Amino acid sequence: MSVWHDDDAFWETFGPWMFGPENLARAEAQVGAIVALMGLGAGCRLLDLCCGVGRHAIELARRGCVVTGVDRTTAYLDQARARARAAGIEVEIVRSDMRTFVRREAFDAAVNLYTSFGYFDDPLDDLTVAQNVAASVRPGGRALFEMNGKEIIARTFRERDWWWLADGTMMHEERKVESGWERIESRWILTGPGVYKEHTIRVRAYSGAELAALLRQAGFSDVMLYGNLAGAPYDHRADRLVALAVR
């Protein structure tokens, strides 16, 4: 049996929840904040690693970036291509595992958003991903990683949550802390009339200091931490862990 992040059934089952109308609608404001925080200009060659259905990649291209979106899930990439065509936006779409994708010094900037980091059992795989990103941006280029930081998870931790979705199904999530806060295990359950689907995921939880150290080890010369995409401090009020790394 494949691990959760290599299971197409997981991504296709929960894609409508992860990329529902509300999350799609947030992309414009999020990209506006990203452009300001990273200082992106028209013509910037940009890598969106783990681009999903292309919500950020398309908006970045709309603002003048030359975007390459990379993901491993074919169904998501098909949606990204369709969305780009419908918007009249050109985005290069590539199917690849983030542990193997690298284009040496091909990009001015890179983004990895929506907790698309820390999936792998072996922490060296995370280092490989960060090294690939560092190798793919030019000297002086920037990379932005955005995720749920360990400090934020600890502050807001809930063992279970549930949401009603627009189609009448219910999404239920149960969480456990693993190995002294090394990882978070989440059991995702989708139920409704004639529907029951369940998957368990495990994501490595990084503190700000741990993520910054990993990115420096990967080859970035400087790392700045923020508490959201607008550039707030990464402190006890932080909403997200945002690392802006400079090669």
N, C-alpha and C positions, 0 to 999 in steps of 0.2 A: 504494500500500500504506500502511495506517495505521501510525503509530508504535506501539511496543510497548505503551504504557500505554493506548492506545485500542483494543486488539485483544482482543475478547471471548474468542477462542480461547486466548490466553495465560492469562487469569485463570481460565477454566473448566478448562484442562488442569492447572494447578498449584495450584488451590484446595485439592484434597484433601491436598496435601503441606503447604501453608502453614497450613491450618486443620484439621490432623489432630487426633486425640484428645488428644495431649499438649498441644498449644497451646491447645485449648479448655479443658482442665482447669486451665491456668495462669491463666485469666481472673479467677477469684475472688480469688486472692491478689494479682494485679496491681491489680485495682480497689480492694482494701483499701488497698494502698499509695498509689494515686492519691488516694483520698478523704482519707487522712491528710495527704499532702503538700500538697494543694490546699485543705484545710480545707472540703471540701464538706459541706453539710448537707441534710437533707430539704427537698424543695421547690425545690432548686437547679435552675434551667433550664440545661440542658447540651447543647452541640453535640458530637457525635462525628463528626468530619470524616474521611472514608474509613473508614467503620465496617465494611466487609467483610460477613461473615456475622453480625455483631451480637453477637459474644461479649462485648465490653466494654460495649456499649450496654445489653444486657439486664441485665447484672450491676449497672451503675450505676443503672438504673431499679429494680431489686430493692432497692437501698439508699435509695430515696426520691427520686432525681433525676427531673426531668421531661426526658426525653431525646429529642433529634432526631438520628437517624442518617442521614448523607449518604454516598452512594457512587455511582459511575458504572456499576457492573456489575450488570445486572438479575438475573443468576443468584444473585449474592450477596445482593441485597436480598430476593429470594424466600425464600432460606434464613433470612435474619434475621426476616422476618415469620413464617415457620413456627415458628422457635425461640421467638419472643416469644409466639405463640399457645399453643404447647405448655406454656410456663412460666406462662401466665396473667399475662403482663407487658405493659403498654402502652408502646410505643415508636413515635414518629412516624418513618416511613421515607420518605426523599426520594431520588429519583434525580436527581443533578446532578453536573456537573464541578466540582471544587474551585476552578477558576479563575473560576467564575461565581457560585457560591453565596454569597450574603450576605443576612443579615437584620439590619438596623441596630439595634444595642443590644437584641437580642431575648434574649440569653443572659447568665447570670451567669458561665459558665465554658465552656471548649471544650477538647477533647483531639484530638490527631492522633498516632496511635500506630503502632508496628510499622514504622518507616521508610516512612511514607506521605508523604514529602516529598522534593523534589529530583528529580522524574521528568522534568522538561521540558528540552528543548535550550536554550531561552532562559532565562537566570537571572532575567529580569524577570518571568517567569511565577511563579517561586517568590515573588518580592516581592508579586505580585498576590494570591497565596493568603494570604500572611501579612497583607496589608492587609485582605483580606476577613474574616479571622478577627478582627483588631483591631476592625474596624467592627461585627462581629456581637456582640461582648461589650460590656456596659455599662461606663461609666467606673468604674474600680476593679475590674473583672472580671479573671479570670485565664485564661490559655491555656497548655496543656502540650503540648510537642512532644517526642516520644521517637523516637530513631533511632540508627543505628550511626554514631558520630562518626569523623571522619577520623583522629584520633589513635589510636583503638581499632583501626580497620582497619589502619593502618600497623603497629601493634604485633603484631597477630595474623594478618597477611596470609598466606594460602595460595593458591597458584595453582589448586589443584583440590581438591575434596572429593566424596565420594559416600556415599549412604545407601541401605540396603534399606528399602522400605516394607512395610507390613503385607500388602498384596495381592500381594507377590512381585515388584513392579517395582522398578527401581533409579533413583534420582535422582542425577545427576552434574552438578556445577557447576564451570565453568572461569572464572577471573577474570583481568582485565587492568586495570592502572592506565592511565588516559588523561590526557593533557594536564597533566602535572605535578601529579597528584593532584586534578585538577578533578573527574573522574568515575571511577566504577568500572564497567567493562563485565563483565557476567556472562552466560555461555552456559549455559542450563539444558537438560539433556537427560534425558528420561524414557524408559527402555527396559524391555522385558519380553517375554514370549512374544507375538509378533504386534504389539508396541507399539514405536514410535519417534516421539517428539515432541520438537521442539527449538525454543527461542525464545532470543533475545538481548535483554537489558535493559541500560539504562544509567542510573545514578543518580548525581546530583551529591553529592559528599562534602563535608560541612560540618565544619569544626573548631568547637570551642566558641566561640571568639572571632568567627568568621565568622557563625555562626548568631545569636549575641547581637546583633551589629551589624545584621544583616538585620531582626531583630524590632524593634529600636529604630527603624530606618528606616521600618518598616511602621506605626509609631504606638504601640508599647508604651513605657511610661515607664520600666520597670525589668525586667531579665531576670536570673534566678538560674539557675546551671548546676549540675547534679548528675550523679553517675556511675551512678545507677540510680533506680528509682522509689521506693526506700526513703529517698532523700535523701542517699546517700553523696557525698563530694566528687568533683568531676570532675577527677581527677588520673591519674597513671600506672597506677592500679589500677582505673580505671573500667570498668564492663561495658557501659554504654550512655551516649549523650549525651541528657540530659533537660534541656530548657529550660522553666522556669516563668516566663512573661511576665505582667506586670501592665499593664493599660491605664491 
